Amino acid sequence: MKKYKKSTWLCGALFIYITAMAIYLVPRNHTIGEMEKYVTIAVSYVIVLLLWLVLRKKEKLAEKRRREMEEWKKDSEHSNN
């Protein structure tokens, strides 16, 4: 089974949640203005996008460190022989 990256499944779940809440709650909410509703939804999507970018960068740095550690182990094994 393929393991999905945290940046993919977490941001995907948040995106679906925000969309579902917007579809369900925006038409029913009459206490705030139309502009405020759509600005709130847009800001929510921007936050999810920023979270996705940060998590992707974190995953790439972790992968880079893992590769460097593997190379370091290989080099240290060769130098010991």
KAGI-V952670 format. One record per helix or strand of 3 or more residues. SS is the DSSP state (H for helix, E for strand). FROM is the first residue (numbers start at 1). LEN is the number of residues. If there is no record, write none. Layout:
SS|FROM|LEN ; SS|FROM|LEN
//
This chain:
H|6|20 ; H|34|47
//
